[in-house]
Amino acid sequence: MPNESEAEFQLGLQSLLSELNNPSPLAVALVSQLNESLWWIKRHTVDKELLLHEAMARLLSKAGSYTETYDNRKVSEALERYLDGRADKDEAEWIDEVLAESKLTLSDLRVRAFKDASKHIKMVDDLIHRQHQTMRHLQRSIDSIDYKSRLIKRMDLELAALESKQSVKGVLSLDAKPS
Amino acid sequence: MTPNHRRNLANQCNALKSTGPRSVAGKWVSSQNSRKHGLNSAPDFESSLEYRVLVELIAEEGFSAFASAEIAAGLLNYRRVMDAYYDTYTSPEPVGEFLRDVNVKASIPIFRELLIPSGSEPQDVRDMAAFFASMQRQEWRKGGPVSRRSADTHKLIRYQRNGIARLSRAVRQG
């Protein structure tokens, strides 16, 4: 995605993979999905704040006499910078002016925006919840293959031990046979 | 007649009234419902090289042939869902900026200028303005790009739920 680091994503994946001892291709595939779910959770969490900003910009651009000349994108971008503390003096003054015109403080605006955007915020909460559920499924799957591979290794060892016992017995019985 | 029967009968009568989309535009929109992400169509993983490679790799881990096939199909199916999820998220329905920002009241004289010379009545101008206003309300209700992508992605939750359940079941039963 734009403004996101591929390297950071890969680093997350590598750190998850390093938790596994000698990961199999299936484990790698499942851990990659797990890493992707983590990424989606972060992404959707950012979206919740963006939804609030979007609703705040919408309320501002509809407010007061400004309605006659509103430009939603301009308000939205200016508000974004204002909230991040990156707005220049003119922009900050303009946002303050629009807030005063609409008889709202920043916190009032935030509360009203939260109310307006609640439907979409609930949707994003559902998306985050779904990613959590997905991660649980993936964790259980990874656990199951990890257990399976440990079981296979143990069975291999037991089988090798049995085979060596059998071969020793075979040698002994051959030795015991009268010539 | 019991209350249940009455309710069922009322439901059936009401269902008869609902005949789906009537306008050409409405019919076109509903005809595209299943084409947005393609997740309702049955995938054919078995013929792909990716599937065969996956089956072999999984079988080498000690899974039976049947379990390997199930897990490979589960993995590819889940991947398909997440690709659609990503595509939907990154390309939501675009915001109709003109419709959203147009001042309907201020546009009435323009509608009048356009419609009256062609023989339309003042009522037609009012109807046109009302139509634009309702379209604008719809546009506002859908919200900005973040609201749209959240709403569009939300529709894929059930596919993701089914996809991960299928994959997880295949791995744990394998």
Interface residues (C-beta under 8 A of the other chain):
Chain A: M1 S24 P25 L26 A29 L30 Q33 E36 H44 D47 L50 L51 E54 A55 A57 R58 T67 E68 Y70 D71 N72 R73 S76 A117 H120 M123 V124 D126 L127 R130 Q133 T134 H137 L138 R140 S141 S144 I145 K148 S149 I152
Chain B: L57 I58 E61 G62 I71 L75 Y78 M82 T90 E97 R100 D101 N103 A106 W140 G143 G144 P145 V146 S147 R149 S150 A151 T153 H154 I157 Q160 R161 I164 A165 L167 S168 V171 R172 G174
